[in-house]
Amino acid sequence: MLQTSNHTKVMQTEIAFHRCINPACGATYEPRSIRTSCDKCGDLLDIAYDWDRAAVPSKMSDFEAMWSQRTNPVRFSGVWRFHELLPFARQDEIVTVGEGQTLLQQTDSVGDYVGMNHGQLHLQYEGMNPSGSFKDNGMCAAVTHANMMGAKRAACASTGNTSASLALYCSATRLMKAIIFIGSGKISYGKLSQALDYGALTVQIAGDFDDAMIRVRQVSQELGIYLVNSVNPFRLEGQKTIMFRVLESLGWEVPDWIVVPGGNLGNSSAFAKAFMELKELGLVDRVPRLAIINASGADTLYELVERRGVRWNGGDVNMDPIREYNDVMDRDKIRADTIASAIEINRPVNLKKCLRALEFMDGVVRQVSDQEILDAKAKVGAGGFGCEPASAASVAGAKLLRREGVIAPSDRVVCILTGHELKDPTATVAYHTTDQDLFNKTLGSRGVTKASHANRAIAVPNELDDIMKAIELYS
Ligand code: F0G
């Protein structure tokens, strides 16, 4: 039996708490407080639960009972129908805009491209969320906590999707004002247009995402504005549910691989936390492996993990190589640069949580070029529902790992497609264009030399015969 709302009221304020991720510190703080780091040691925080006192179902399939409760907005949500696995708020405190109605598609055309046996490649379309990206999974949780804390203003730095999501939650619920920080010229039009249309106060910093991130943290601290970037541990509680829905779509079977693009590393951190908890609760018997894919123009995680050997090491992370690489980035003025603007990030804020995720899920990190990203994106478009460039890094990464033999053709693989096709039409049109100047300007400058999977428009005179001839010739 799942818990009733009365039960929820008594129990849930008591069972959640902040806990420092550093096992040597392990400081805890009460959940009804606003914090993004540990007061004692400065490390990141998790939201932890006293599961013994929570009403957790005995098996994942118990959640199927929620499907019949779709008239209740909380249970309609693809995030909150798993409320028992993120029980930090009372039901009556929950904020939802109907997020998480997303789809897991099994596709052999993309599977062939990746090199998988038929039936084995799956794409999880998080772009189907209300604001068009996976961010809504986390934003509903962060805005719920912000609302519990009485926040009237919420802020984030963003490469575009976090800001679109925050702006949407604020416009749709009218609970608080959105203040978003973006790097100038660094955000695709699809995403910028959302923030503007939803009425967010949009602050364009003369710098990139990393600059915006530093500033928003300072400003939030100074002005007491609620910060919703993924350093906010409540965000990641919501993002855990992407994994729950993957399991749900697979009939509660655990896949062999989860492949995800890596930017600020919130998703990868959240996915591992989901499986840590499911394992602890006895709700799964095994854990998938994790592959995190960087764009080669924004490859800090790849550099640190695969080249410099940085590991979680049971929580005892050797910080020297991280400091050294940060110094190298400053000295050589290395700035992230990729067509996958969503993941154009130098210093991922969830790095340590991600190292923990890699250890727990026996993970690997790879990097893929903008060429590989755009080719994979065209394949996803032609063989599925489409995605934005950063999302296609997961498919390009799966292909690379197949080539390397790390992923076997018989493995069951789930690539997370983080953002909607329409988020960045500029990149898509430039890939498929016949206009060489447009191609060179948008893509050539990033080392993309060909568009092997382009679907080019055909130009015809405005004559019926010519139009019909062209259609007969090409279809
Ligand atoms: N894919 C998309 C479409 C994203 O928007 C992001 C991050 C990522 C992947 C990376 O996810 O940070 O969990 O590793 N976008 C952030 C933003 C940074 O501001 O919208 P991550």
Boltz pocket constraint, residues with backbone or C-beta under 6 A from the ligand:
constraints:
  - pocket:
      binder: B
      contacts: [[A, 133], [A, 135], [A, 157], [A, 158], [A, 159], [A, 160], [A, 161], [A, 162], [A, 163], [A, 261], [A, 262], [A, 263], [A, 264], [A, 265], [A, 266], [A, 267], [A, 268], [A, 342], [A, 343], [A, 388], [A, 390], [A, 391], [A, 418], [A, 419]]
      max_distance: 6.0
